[in-house]
Amino acid sequence: MLEFIAAPKTARIRARGQLTIPQDIREALNLDEHASVNIFRVGKVLLMTPKRLQRASLSRDVEKEMKREGLTLKDLLKELKEQRRLYFAETYPQD
């Protein structure tokens, strides 16, 4: 079962471009220090998946989970819009 995290996790990019994935996420996805990940750029969004997933299987897995949860693409985009709103409110608070 896919677990959807309501709030984004923050990670810093180090001087050499290194990114540390939070420990709870690494543990949940069984990512060890030798794991590789795929990074996809979708507009201004980065999508990171364990290397063992390929585009076709990722697409099938997402579609299957969406059907199981009764979600549509419109639902996902609405949630993405809300997550962006929360991110910007947290990143750029209005005083």
MMTF fields as JSON, N, C-alpha, C and O atoms, coordinates in Angstrom:
{
  "mmtfVersion": "1.0.0",
  "mmtfProducer": "UNKNOWN",
  "numBonds": 379,
  "numAtoms": 380,
  "numGroups": 95,
  "numChains": 1,
  "numModels": 1,
  "chainsPerModel": [1],
  "groupsPerChain": [95],
  "chainIdList": ["A"],
  "bondAtomList": [4, 2, 8, 6, 12, 10, 16, 14, 20, 18, 24, 22, 28, 26, 32, 30, 36, 34, 40, 38, 44, 42, 48, 46, 52, 50, 56, 54, 60, 58, 64, 62, 68, 66, 72, 70, 76, 74, 80, 78, 84, 82, 88, 86, 92, 90, 96, 94, 100, 98, 104, 102, 108, 106, 112, 110, 116, 114, 120, 118, 124, 122, 128, 126, 132, 130, 136, 134, 140, 138, 144, 142, 148, 146, 152, 150, 156, 154, 160, 158, 164, 162, 168, 166, 172, 170, 176, 174, 180, 178, 184, 182, 188, 186, 192, 190, 196, 194, 200, 198, 204, 202, 208, 206, 212, 210, 216, 214, 220, 218, 224, 222, 228, 226, 232, 230, 236, 234, 240, 238, 244, 242, 248, 246, 252, 250, 256, 254, 260, 258, 264, 262, 268, 266, 272, 270, 276, 274, 280, 278, 284, 282, 288, 286, 292, 290, 296, 294, 300, 298, 304, 302, 308, 306, 312, 310, 316, 314, 320, 318, 324, 322, 328, 326, 332, 330, 336, 334, 340, 338, 344, 342, 348, 346, 352, 350, 356, 354, 360, 358, 364, 362, 368, 366, 372, 370, 376, 374],
  "bondOrderList": [1, 1, 1, 1, 1, 1, 1, 1, 1, 1, 1, 1, 1, 1, 1, 1, 1, 1, 1, 1, 1, 1, 1, 1, 1, 1, 1, 1, 1, 1, 1, 1, 1, 1, 1, 1, 1, 1, 1, 1, 1, 1, 1, 1, 1, 1, 1, 1, 1, 1, 1, 1, 1, 1, 1, 1, 1, 1, 1, 1, 1, 1, 1, 1, 1, 1, 1, 1, 1, 1, 1, 1, 1, 1, 1, 1, 1, 1, 1, 1, 1, 1, 1, 1, 1, 1, 1, 1, 1, 1, 1, 1, 1, 1],
  "groupList": [{"groupName": "MET", "atomNameList": ["N", "CA", "C", "O"], "elementList": ["N", "C", "C", "O"], "formalChargeList": [0, 0, 0, 0], "bondAtomList": [1, 0, 2, 1, 3, 2], "bondOrderList": [1, 1, 2], "singleLetterCode": "M", "chemCompType": "L-PEPTIDE LINKING"}, {"groupName": "LEU", "atomNameList": ["N", "CA", "C", "O"], "elementList": ["N", "C", "C", "O"], "formalChargeList": [0, 0, 0, 0], "bondAtomList": [1, 0, 2, 1, 3, 2], "bondOrderList": [1, 1, 2], "singleLetterCode": "L", "chemCompType": "L-PEPTIDE LINKING"}, {"groupName": "GLU", "atomNameList": ["N", "CA", "C", "O"], "elementList": ["N", "C", "C", "O"], "formalChargeList": [0, 0, 0, 0], "bondAtomList": [1, 0, 2, 1, 3, 2], "bondOrderList": [1, 1, 2], "singleLetterCode": "E", "chemCompType": "L-PEPTIDE LINKING"}, {"groupName": "PHE", "atomNameList": ["N", "CA", "C", "O"], "elementList": ["N", "C", "C", "O"], "formalChargeList": [0, 0, 0, 0], "bondAtomList": [1, 0, 2, 1, 3, 2], "bondOrderList": [1, 1, 2], "singleLetterCode": "F", "chemCompType": "L-PEPTIDE LINKING"}, {"groupName": "ILE", "atomNameList": ["N", "CA", "C", "O"], "elementList": ["N", "C", "C", "O"], "formalChargeList": [0, 0, 0, 0], "bondAtomList": [1, 0, 2, 1, 3, 2], "bondOrderList": [1, 1, 2], "singleLetterCode": "I", "chemCompType": "L-PEPTIDE LINKING"}, {"groupName": "ALA", "atomNameList": ["N", "CA", "C", "O"], "elementList": ["N", "C", "C", "O"], "formalChargeList": [0, 0, 0, 0], "bondAtomList": [1, 0, 2, 1, 3, 2], "bondOrderList": [1, 1, 2], "singleLetterCode": "A", "chemCompType": "L-PEPTIDE LINKING"}, {"groupName": "PRO", "atomNameList": ["N", "CA", "C", "O"], "elementList": ["N", "C", "C", "O"], "formalChargeList": [0, 0, 0, 0], "bondAtomList": [1, 0, 2, 1, 3, 2], "bondOrderList": [1, 1, 2], "singleLetterCode": "P", "chemCompType": "L-PEPTIDE LINKING"}, {"groupName": "LYS", "atomNameList": ["N", "CA", "C", "O"], "elementList": ["N", "C", "C", "O"], "formalChargeList": [0, 0, 0, 0], "bondAtomList": [1, 0, 2, 1, 3, 2], "bondOrderList": [1, 1, 2], "singleLetterCode": "K", "chemCompType": "L-PEPTIDE LINKING"}, {"groupName": "THR", "atomNameList": ["N", "CA", "C", "O"], "elementList": ["N", "C", "C", "O"], "formalChargeList": [0, 0, 0, 0], "bondAtomList": [1, 0, 2, 1, 3, 2], "bondOrderList": [1, 1, 2], "singleLetterCode": "T", "chemCompType": "L-PEPTIDE LINKING"}, {"groupName": "ARG", "atomNameList": ["N", "CA", "C", "O"], "elementList": ["N", "C", "C", "O"], "formalChargeList": [0, 0, 0, 0], "bondAtomList": [1, 0, 2, 1, 3, 2], "bondOrderList": [1, 1, 2], "singleLetterCode": "R", "chemCompType": "L-PEPTIDE LINKING"}, {"groupName": "GLY", "atomNameList": ["N", "CA", "C", "O"], "elementList": ["N", "C", "C", "O"], "formalChargeList": [0, 0, 0, 0], "bondAtomList": [1, 0, 2, 1, 3, 2], "bondOrderList": [1, 1, 2], "singleLetterCode": "G", "chemCompType": "PEPTIDE LINKING"}, {"groupName": "GLN", "atomNameList": ["N", "CA", "C", "O"], "elementList": ["N", "C", "C", "O"], "formalChargeList": [0, 0, 0, 0], "bondAtomList": [1, 0, 2, 1, 3, 2], "bondOrderList": [1, 1, 2], "singleLetterCode": "Q", "chemCompType": "L-PEPTIDE LINKING"}, {"groupName": "ASP", "atomNameList": ["N", "CA", "C", "O"], "elementList": ["N", "C", "C", "O"], "formalChargeList": [0, 0, 0, 0], "bondAtomList": [1, 0, 2, 1, 3, 2], "bondOrderList": [1, 1, 2], "singleLetterCode": "D", "chemCompType": "L-PEPTIDE LINKING"}, {"groupName": "ASN", "atomNameList": ["N", "CA", "C", "O"], "elementList": ["N", "C", "C", "O"], "formalChargeList": [0, 0, 0, 0], "bondAtomList": [1, 0, 2, 1, 3, 2], "bondOrderList": [1, 1, 2], "singleLetterCode": "N", "chemCompType": "L-PEPTIDE LINKING"}, {"groupName": "HIS", "atomNameList": ["N", "CA", "C", "O"], "elementList": ["N", "C", "C", "O"], "formalChargeList": [0, 0, 0, 0], "bondAtomList": [1, 0, 2, 1, 3, 2], "bondOrderList": [1, 1, 2], "singleLetterCode": "H", "chemCompType": "L-PEPTIDE LINKING"}, {"groupName": "SER", "atomNameList": ["N", "CA", "C", "O"], "elementList": ["N", "C", "C", "O"], "formalChargeList": [0, 0, 0, 0], "bondAtomList": [1, 0, 2, 1, 3, 2], "bondOrderList": [1, 1, 2], "singleLetterCode": "S", "chemCompType": "L-PEPTIDE LINKING"}, {"groupName": "VAL", "atomNameList": ["N", "CA", "C", "O"], "elementList": ["N", "C", "C", "O"], "formalChargeList": [0, 0, 0, 0], "bondAtomList": [1, 0, 2, 1, 3, 2], "bondOrderList": [1, 1, 2], "singleLetterCode": "V", "chemCompType": "L-PEPTIDE LINKING"}, {"groupName": "TYR", "atomNameList": ["N", "CA", "C", "O"], "elementList": ["N", "C", "C", "O"], "formalChargeList": [0, 0, 0, 0], "bondAtomList": [1, 0, 2, 1, 3, 2], "bondOrderList": [1, 1, 2], "singleLetterCode": "Y", "chemCompType": "L-PEPTIDE LINKING"}],
  "groupTypeList": [0, 1, 2, 3, 4, 5, 5, 6, 7, 8, 5, 9, 4, 9, 5, 9, 10, 11, 1, 8, 4, 6, 11, 12, 4, 9, 2, 5, 1, 13, 1, 12, 2, 14, 5, 15, 16, 13, 4, 3, 9, 16, 10, 7, 16, 1, 1, 0, 8, 6, 7, 9, 1, 11, 9, 5, 15, 1, 15, 9, 12, 16, 2, 7, 2, 0, 7, 9, 2, 10, 1, 8, 1, 7, 12, 1, 1, 7, 2, 1, 7, 2, 11, 9, 9, 1, 17, 3, 5, 2, 8, 17, 6, 11, 12],
  "groupIdList": [1, 2, 3, 4, 5, 6, 7, 8, 9, 10, 11, 12, 13, 14, 15, 16, 17, 18, 19, 20, 21, 22, 23, 24, 25, 26, 27, 28, 29, 30, 31, 32, 33, 34, 35, 36, 37, 38, 39, 40, 41, 42, 43, 44, 45, 46, 47, 48, 49, 50, 51, 52, 53, 54, 55, 56, 57, 58, 59, 60, 61, 62, 63, 64, 65, 66, 67, 68, 69, 70, 71, 72, 73, 74, 75, 76, 77, 78, 79, 80, 81, 82, 83, 84, 85, 86, 87, 88, 89, 90, 91, 92, 93, 94, 95],
  "secStructList": [7, 7, 7, 7, 7, 1, 1, 7, 7, 7, 7, 7, 5, 7, 6, 6, 1, 7, 5, 7, 7, 7, 2, 2, 2, 2, 2, 2, 6, 6, 7, 7, 6, 6, 7, 7, 3, 3, 3, 3, 3, 3, 6, 6, 3, 3, 3, 3, 3, 3, 6, 6, 7, 7, 2, 2, 2, 2, 2, 2, 2, 2, 2, 2, 2, 2, 2, 2, 2, 6, 7, 7, 2, 2, 2, 2, 2, 2, 2, 2, 2, 2, 2, 2, 2, 2, 2, 2, 2, 2, 2, 1, 7, 7, 7],
  "xCoordList": [0.842, 0.0, 0.887, 1.855, 0.567, 1.293, 0.86, -0.322, 1.823, 1.535, 1.765, 2.857, 0.757, 0.88, 1.213, 0.501, 2.273, 2.689, 2.025, 2.133, 1.34, 0.597, 1.504, 1.203, 2.597, 3.494, 4.806, 5.306, 5.36, 6.633, 7.771, 7.738, 8.762, 9.979, 11.0, 11.042, 11.813, 12.834, 14.185, 14.557, 14.908, 16.268, 17.127, 16.672, 18.355, 19.281, 20.188, 20.582, 20.508, 21.47, 22.821, 22.973, 23.781, 25.12, 25.937, 25.493, 27.119, 27.976, 28.254, 28.3, 28.435, 28.739, 27.471, 27.553, 26.321, 25.071, 24.486, 23.54, 25.029, 24.526, 23.255, 23.116, 22.333, 21.042, 20.855, 21.026, 20.513, 20.264, 18.765, 17.984, 18.378, 16.971, 16.701, 17.468, 15.63, 15.347, 15.305, 14.842, 15.792, 15.945, 14.643, 14.637, 13.542, 12.275, 11.849, 11.264, 12.134, 11.802, 12.73, 12.279, 14.032, 14.984, 14.583, 14.619, 14.203, 13.806, 12.526, 12.439, 11.543, 10.268, 10.444, 9.71, 11.422, 11.648, 12.818, 13.224, 13.354, 14.49, 15.666, 16.239, 16.012, 17.147, 18.356, 18.334, 19.412, 20.625, 21.647, 21.341, 22.844, 23.85, 24.316, 24.944, 24.022, 24.439, 23.288, 23.459, 22.128, 20.95, 21.093, 21.704, 20.525, 20.458, 19.006, 18.086, 18.818, 17.464, 17.379, 18.372, 16.19, 15.898, 15.333, 14.543, 15.737, 15.177, 14.597, 15.288, 13.317, 12.616, 12.289, 11.868, 12.476, 12.079, 10.767, 10.675, 9.742, 8.422, 8.115, 7.616, 8.42, 8.293, 9.279, 10.485, 8.763, 9.622, 9.566, 9.943, 9.093, 8.966, 9.961, 10.142, 10.612, 11.479, 10.733, 10.148, 10.758, 10.147, 11.27, 11.979, 11.43, 12.518, 11.916, 11.002, 12.442, 11.985, 13.188, 14.271, 13.003, 14.095, 14.461, 13.583, 15.738, 16.221, 15.543, 15.35, 15.179, 14.584, 13.263, 12.813, 12.64, 11.416, 11.772, 12.598, 11.172, 11.365, 10.116, 9.077, 10.207, 9.069, 7.792, 6.738, 7.871, 6.654, 6.069, 4.859, 6.915, 6.395, 5.91, 4.931, 6.58, 6.12, 4.738, 3.845, 4.574, 3.285, 2.192, 1.099, 2.494, 1.507, 1.195, 0.036, 2.235, 2.024, 1.172, 0.265, 1.463, 0.696, -0.751, -1.679, -0.947, -2.3, -3.084, -4.256, -2.431, -3.083, -3.467, -4.57, -2.558, -2.832, -3.929, -4.764, -3.923, -4.981, -6.341, -7.306, -6.423, -7.692, -8.122, -9.289, -7.148, -7.452, -7.975, -8.887, -7.391, -7.78, -8.956, -9.479, -9.37, -10.461, -10.07, -10.901, -8.805, -8.305, -8.25, -8.035, -8.447, -8.306, -7.094, -6.548, -6.687, -5.597, -5.991, -5.154, -7.243, -7.729, -7.534, -7.15, -7.803, -7.584, -6.117, -5.799, -5.227, -3.794, -3.331, -2.562, -3.788, -3.4, -3.944, -3.278, -5.156, -5.731, -4.877, -4.584, -4.474, -3.633, -2.261, -1.709, -1.714, -0.438, -0.553, 0.342, -1.648, -1.868, -1.917, -1.358, -2.589, -2.677, -1.301, -0.951, -0.525, 0.811, 1.717, 2.528, 1.583, 2.356, 1.974, 2.835, 0.677, 0.196, 0.792, 1.272, 0.759, 1.318, 2.823, 3.354, 3.499, 4.947, 5.293, 6.168, 4.61, 4.902, 4.535, 5.233, 3.447, 3.073, 4.136, 4.421, 4.724, 5.771, 7.097, 7.812, 7.42, 8.695, 8.722, 9.74, 7.611, 7.537, 6.378, 5.37, 6.533, 5.437, 5.157, 6.072, 3.896, 3.503, 3.42, 2.681, 4.172, 4.229, 3.055, 2.957],
  "yCoordList": [-1.181, 0.0, 1.244, 1.318, 2.199, 3.456, 4.308, 4.368, 4.963, 5.864, 7.278, 7.604, 8.113, 9.486, 10.364, 10.34, 11.125, 12.013, 13.362, 13.939, 13.858, 15.103, 16.324, 17.256, 16.316, 17.48, 17.102, 15.993, 18.007, 17.697, 17.614, 18.258, 16.823, 16.729, 17.681, 17.844, 18.303, 19.221, 18.527, 17.824, 18.717, 18.188, 19.3, 20.08, 19.359, 20.376, 19.773, 18.61, 20.572, 20.154, 20.715, 21.919, 19.834, 20.205, 20.793, 20.799, 21.28, 21.97, 21.127, 21.666, 19.844, 18.987, 18.397, 17.441, 18.949, 18.479, 17.274, 16.665, 16.915, 15.764, 16.121, 17.22, 15.174, 15.354, 14.225, 13.057, 14.553, 13.529, 13.279, 14.191, 12.035, 11.636, 11.37, 10.646, 11.934, 11.721, 10.228, 9.402, 9.907, 8.526, 7.737, 6.586, 8.338, 7.59, 7.193, 6.127, 8.034, 7.711, 6.618, 5.686, 6.725, 5.687, 4.329, 3.321, 4.308, 3.052, 2.501, 1.302, 3.348, 2.905, 2.333, 1.43, 2.863, 2.414, 1.439, 1.079, 1.016, 0.083, 0.592, -0.155, 1.847, 2.443, 2.434, 3.062, 1.723, 1.73, 2.671, 3.355, 2.703, 3.654, 3.384, 4.247, 2.202, 1.868, 1.944, 1.626, 2.364, 2.42, 3.537, 4.573, 3.306, 4.327, 4.752, 3.98, 5.98, 6.482, 7.095, 7.565, 7.077, 7.791, 9.149, 9.243, 10.197, 11.528, 12.03, 12.105, 12.372, 12.882, 14.347, 14.717, 15.172, 16.572, 16.708, 16.404, 17.172, 17.402, 18.872, 19.259, 19.684, 21.127, 21.576, 21.366, 22.197, 22.64, 21.683, 22.041, 20.471, 19.46, 18.342, 17.914, 17.864, 16.698, 15.507, 15.591, 14.406, 13.165, 12.151, 11.871, 11.609, 10.671, 9.302, 9.192, 8.263, 6.901, 5.994, 6.272, 4.901, 3.932, 3.442, 3.256, 3.234, 2.829, 1.561, 1.384, 0.676, -0.591, -0.4, -1.295, 0.783, 1.066, 1.702, 2.613, 1.24, 1.828, 2.614, 2.459, 3.438, 4.302, 3.519, 3.886, 2.444, 1.68, 1.047, 1.106, 0.442, -0.2, 0.842, 0.606, 1.994, 3.07, 3.534, 3.72, 3.717, 4.145, 3.135, 3.514, 1.854, 0.805, 0.808, 0.696, 0.937, 0.94, 2.127, 1.977, 3.302, 4.497, 4.339, 4.653, 3.862, 3.677, 2.675, 2.893, 1.586, 0.563, 1.129, 0.89, 1.868, 2.456, 3.515, 3.626, 4.291, 5.29, 4.613, 5.074, 3.521, 2.788, 2.229, 2.313, 1.651, 1.06, 2.105, 1.832, 3.301, 4.386, 5.201, 6.071, 4.918, 5.673, 7.102, 8.009, 7.304, 8.635, 8.842, 7.903, 10.075, 10.445, 11.362, 11.843, 11.593, 12.539, 13.918, 14.649, 14.264, 15.555, 15.64, 16.687, 14.517, 14.483, 14.728, 15.506, 14.057, 14.21, 15.63, 16.189, 16.214, 17.583, 18.574, 19.553, 18.321, 19.182, 19.103, 20.127, 17.888, 17.721, 18.368, 18.97, 18.244, 18.881, 20.394, 21.035, 20.954, 22.399, 22.8, 23.827, 21.986, 22.282, 22.159, 22.98, 21.142, 20.98, 22.146, 22.598, 22.627, 23.804, 25.021, 25.801, 25.183, 26.316, 26.251, 27.257, 25.065, 24.894, 25.145, 25.774, 24.649, 24.846, 26.329, 26.803, 27.056, 28.486, 29.261, 30.206, 28.869, 29.532, 29.3, 30.192, 28.097, 27.794, 28.455, 28.97, 28.437, 28.973, 30.494, 31.103, 31.104, 32.553, 33.076, 33.546, 32.99, 33.426, 34.915, 35.718, 35.262, 36.671, 37.19, 36.657, 38.22, 38.771, 39.659, 40.197],
  "zCoordList": [0.0, 0.0, 0.0, 0.757, -0.828, -0.857, 0.318, 0.656, 0.935, 2.029, 1.53, 1.066, 1.621, 1.172, 2.371, 3.375, 2.275, 3.349, 3.115, 2.033, 4.133, 3.987, 3.869, 3.124, 4.591, 4.573, 3.892, 4.082, 3.109, 2.449, 3.461, 4.51, 3.131, 3.934, 3.322, 2.102, 4.148, 3.668, 3.625, 4.565, 2.555, 2.413, 1.828, 0.991, 2.275, 1.77, 0.71, 0.795, -0.276, -1.293, -0.861, -0.657, -0.726, -0.268, -1.419, -2.567, -1.103, -2.071, -3.316, -4.422, -3.158, -4.311, -4.939, -5.71, -4.621, -5.202, -4.49, -4.991, -3.328, -2.593, -1.849, -1.313, -1.827, -1.192, -0.187, -0.534, 1.038, 2.049, 2.134, 2.408, 1.896, 2.011, 3.487, 4.121, 4.056, 5.479, 5.835, 5.049, 7.022, 7.46, 7.415, 6.978, 7.859, 7.869, 6.461, 6.269, 5.485, 4.092, 3.575, 2.909, 3.88, 3.461, 4.023, 3.317, 5.289, 5.916, 5.294, 5.029, 5.059, 4.485, 3.08, 2.679, 2.328, 0.957, 0.838, -0.267, 1.976, 1.996, 1.156, 0.363, 1.335, 0.627, 1.554, 2.612, 1.16, 1.967, 1.329, 0.353, 1.874, 1.399, -0.026, -0.639, -0.564, -1.928, -2.93, -4.107, -2.461, -3.331, -4.361, -4.097, -5.521, -6.565, -6.722, -6.453, -7.158, -7.392, -8.787, -9.342, -9.327, -10.576, -10.174, -9.235, -10.883, -10.637, -11.951, -12.967, -11.909, -13.079, -12.839, -11.743, -13.84, -13.764, -14.506, -15.696, -13.785, -14.371, -14.138, -13.081, -15.143, -14.964, -13.898, -14.03, -12.836, -11.738, -10.548, -9.433, -10.799, -9.747, -10.002, -11.141, -8.935, -9.027, -8.45, -7.371, -9.174, -8.718, -8.584, -9.551, -7.406, -7.148, -6.824, -6.007, -7.476, -7.222, -7.018, -7.532, -6.265, -6.177, -7.574, -8.416, -7.823, -9.149, -9.639, -10.841, -8.713, -9.129, -9.875, -10.592, -9.7, -10.448, -11.78, -11.837, -12.815, -14.129, -14.486, -13.843, -15.486, -15.841, -16.073, -15.554, -16.847, -17.168, -15.912, -15.698, -15.079, -13.876, -12.876, -12.168, -12.805, -11.941, -12.376, -11.549, -13.663, -14.194, -13.847, -13.426, -14.025, -13.692, -12.199, -11.801, -11.375, -9.93, -9.493, -8.674, -10.037, -9.688, -10.156, -9.411, -11.369, -11.882, -11.034, -10.726, -10.663, -9.843, -8.471, -7.978, -7.873, -6.556, -6.641, -5.743, -7.725, -7.907, -7.996, -7.386, -8.752, -8.868, -7.521, -7.141, -6.799, -5.499, -4.515, -3.735, -4.558, -3.656, -4.192, -3.497, -5.429, -6.031, -6.392, -6.34, -6.758, -7.094, -8.601, -9.368, -9.001, -10.406, -10.546, -9.553, -11.772, -12.01, -11.488, -10.959, -11.636, -11.128, -9.609, -9.087, -8.895, -7.441, -7.104, -6.204, -7.834, -7.579, -7.84, -7.058, -8.925, -9.251, -8.229, -7.893, -7.735, -6.698, -5.438, -4.821, -5.052, -3.862, -4.073, -3.152, -5.28, -5.588, -5.426, -4.875, -5.905, -5.783, -4.314, -3.928, -3.49, -2.066, -1.398, -0.551, -1.774, -1.207, -1.591, -0.782, -2.809, -3.227, -2.408, -2.002, -2.165, -1.368, 0.039, 0.562, 0.647, 1.99, 1.997, 2.912, 0.973, 0.872, 0.797, 1.522, -0.074, -0.224, 1.049, 1.417, 1.719, 2.964, 4.034, 4.833, 4.048, 5.029, 4.643, 5.503, 3.357, 2.895, 2.885, 3.212, 2.513, 2.41, 3.269, 2.741, 4.603, 5.476, 5.316, 5.135, 5.384, 5.329, 6.742, 7.57, 7.013, 8.376, 8.679, 9.782]
}
